[in-house]
Amino acid sequence: MNYSFSRVIKPIHSFLSILSGIIFSVIILSSCGKGMNKLLKNPDPAYKLRMAEQFFVKKQYTKAQQVYEDIMPYYKASKEFEDIYYKYAYCAYNLGDYMNAENLFKSYLEIFPNSTKAEEVDYMRAYSFYKQSPKPELDQTNTMRAMGMMQTFINTHPGSPRNKEATDIIDVCRAKLESKDYKSAQLYYDLGQFRAAGVAFSALLNSYPESMRGDEYKLMIIKSYYRFAELSIEEKKVERFEQVISECYEFTDRFPDSKLKKEAETFLNLSQTNIKNLNNEQTKTPA
């Protein structure tokens, strides 16, 4: 009897504990909301500014953002406005609202072009675009914009200590674009669209000639055109195997020390054998 009673009481006790926690959280949030409303209704802008500064230092960026936004009209013509706007932009950035942050950093540079913080803000504008850069398989518009803006930053501020980081970010973005193009080319190959794969891998190698994976891309060009030749009609096979042979010779010239060289040579030998067999067949066929 006591065991059954205990089994009933424990879940009820757990539920009540959870419920009391939720109620406590609602009360806290409600009191915080009332506190912010009271602050925003306060007629003293200097007091609001002090509170906004405290929120910012404590990394309470949502609260700081609300108060900065509220007092901006009052301080617009004052010497404090630049710092308020600067921190307001950083609130958006620190809250992960990178699109809004980029716009605010841009506006800051337009309003305060001669600011001592102009270089930093110019960099943060570009960095906000970089933070919006998605995974390689998604649209890379922001990645390309970030690259362009980082390069512009380097050109505009040639002596900046941030240029090393800007260069590193450009390299990261380029690697992401390369990865996206590689996946697209590989997809053509996996789907059996070998001619399209050959064209895509050729474009990939041309776009990233210094890539560490250059020999891999060249081998995929060879593989793609070899499979394309294999599946071609008889009349087209010789010329298409000849294209494979040409790609194999280019591989050897361009990547003489590659670990993939033997595999490229295999396709060279296969293509030469196929051409020989095809020519023999044509010789045997009566006119």
N, C-alpha and C positions, 0 to 999 in steps of 0.2 A: 504493500500500500504506500509506504513512504517512498519507495523507489519510483513508482508511477507518478506520485505527486511531484517529485524532484524533476522528472523528465518534462513535466508540463511547465513548471516554474522557470526552468533555465531559459527556454526560448523566449518566454515573456519578459524575463529580466534583460536579456540581450536586446530585444526589440525596444524596451523602454530606454535602455542606455543609448541606443542609436537615435531614437526620437528626441531625447533630451539634448544630444549633441547637435542635432539639426536645428532645434529650437534656439539653442544658445548661439549658433552661427547666424541665424536669421536676426536675432536680437542685436548681435554685434554689427552686422552689415547695416541694419536699419539705423543704429545709432551713428555709424560712420557716415551714412547718407545724410542724416539730419545735421551732422557736424559740418559736412561740406556745404550743404545748403545754407547753413547759418553763416559760414565763412564767405560764400559768394555774395550773400546779401549785405555783408558788412560794407558800410560806406567809405571806409578808410583804405585807399589804394596802397598806401605805404605798408600798412599792416598785412594786406593781402600779398604784397611782394615779398615781405619777410617770410610769410608762411610758404609761399611758392618755393623760395630758396631752400627752406628747411626740407620740404618734400623732395626737392631735386637732390639735395645732399644725401638724404636717406634712401634714394633710389625709388621713391614712391612716384613714379613718372606719370601715372594716370591722374593723380591728384595735382601734381605740379602742372601738367598740361592744361587741366581745367582752369586753374587759377591764372596761369600766364595768359591764356586765351581771353579770360574775363577782363584782365587789366590792360591788355594791349592798347585799346582805344585811348585810355587815359595817358599812357606813357609814350604815345606815338611820336610826339615832338620833343621828347626829353633825351638826355644823355644815357639814361638807363635802357632805352628801347633796344639798342643793339644787343646788349647782353641778354635781355629778355627773349628776343627773337632767336638768338643763338641757342639758348637753352631749350626754348620751345621746339626748335628743329630737332635737337638731340632727344627730347622726350619721345617724339615720333619714332626716331631711329631705335632707341632703347626699348620701345614697346613692340618692335618688329614690324612697324608700319613703314616699310622701306619705300613704297611708292610715294607716300605723303612726305616722308623725310627727304627724298630726292627733290621734290617740288619746293620744299621749305628751304633746303640748302641753296637751291637755284635762286629763289627769291631773295635770300640773304645776300648773295653775291651781287644781285641787281640793286638792292637797296643800299648796301654798304660796300661798294667796289674797292674802296681804299682801306678797308679794315685790316688790322694786323692779323686777323684770323682768316683772311681770304684764302690763303694757300691751303690751310687745314680744311676749310669748308669746301673748297673746290675738290679736294681729294675725297671728302666724305660724300659728296654728291656722286662721284664716280663709283665709290665703294657701295653706295646704296643700290646702284644698278647691279653691281656684282652680287649683292645679297639677294637679288630677285632672280638670279640665274638658276634655272630649273635643272632637273636631271637630264642627262644626254639625250634620252629618247623623246623629250618634249621640245616644243618650239624654243629656239635659241636666240630670239630677237634681243632679249635683254643681255644675253651673254656677249653678243656682237657689239651692242651699245656700250657695255662695260669696257670691252677691249678698246673701242674707239676713244672713249672718254679717258681711260687710263693713259693711252698714248698721247692724247691731247694734253693731259696733265703733265706728263714727262716733258713734252715739247715746250709747254708754257712755263714750267718751273724747272729748268735744267739743273739747278743746284740743290734741289730739295732732297732732304734725307729720306723722304717717302718714296723716292723713285725706285729704289731697290724692291720695295714691296709692290709697287705698281707694276714693275716688270714681271715679278713672280706671278701676280694675278693675271697678267696678259698670257703668260705661259699656261696657267691653269685653265683659263678660258679656251685657249687654242687647243689644248688637249681634250677638252670637253667637246668642242666642235669636231675634232678629228674622230673622237669616239662615236659621235652621232653619224658621221659620214661612213665610218667603217661598218657600223651596224646596218646601215641602209644597203651598202654594197653586199654585205654577207647575206642579207635577206634575199636579194636577187638570186644569189648563188644557191641558197637553200631551197628556193622555190623553183629551181631548174631553169631560171631565165639567164642562161649563161652569157649570152652576148651583152645583155644589160649589165650583168655583173662585171664583165671585162671592162666595159666603158666606165662603170662606177669606180672600180678599183684603180683604173688609170687616172681618173680625175682626182681620186684621193691621194695618189702618189704625187701628182703634179701640184696639188694644193699644199701638201706637207712634205716637200722634198728632203727635209732634214730630219724627218721622223725616225725614231729608233726602230720602228717597225717597217721601215721602207722595204727591206728584203722580203718580208712576209707579204706585203701588198703586191710586190712584183710577182711573187710566186702564185698568188691568187689570180693575177692577170693571166699567167700562163695556164693555170688549171681551168679557168673559166673559158678561155679561147680553145683549149684542147677539147673540153667537153662540147663546146659549140661546134667544133670541127667534126667530132665523132657523130653528132646528131644531124649533120648537114646532109643535103642530097649529094649523090655521088659526084655530080658535075662541079660542086663547090668545095669538095673535101680537100683537094690538093692545095689550092690557094689558101685555105684556112689553116691547114697544118703548116704551111709555109710561114703564116703569120705567127704561129706558136714558136716555130724555130727562130724567127727574128726576135721574139720576146725573150727566148732562152739565151741568145747571144748577148742581148742587152743586159740581162740579169748578170751574166758572168763578167761583163765589162764594168758594170756599176757596183756590184757587190762581190768582188773576187774572194773575200775572206769569209763570206757568209756560211753559217752552219747549214743553210738550206740549199747550198750550191749543188749537192749531190742529187737532191730531189728535182731541181731544175734540169739537171743533166739527164735524169730519167725521162722527163717529158720531151727533151730534145731527141733522145734516142728513139722513143716511141713514135714521135712525129716523123722522123726520118724513115723509120721502118714502114709506117703507114703509107707515106708517099711512094716508097719503093714498091710496096704491094699493089697500090692503086695503079701505078704506071705499068706494072707487069700485067695486071688485069686488062688494062686498056690495050696492051700489045697483043694479048691473046684473043681479044674480042675481034671478030672479023669485021671488016669495013662494010 
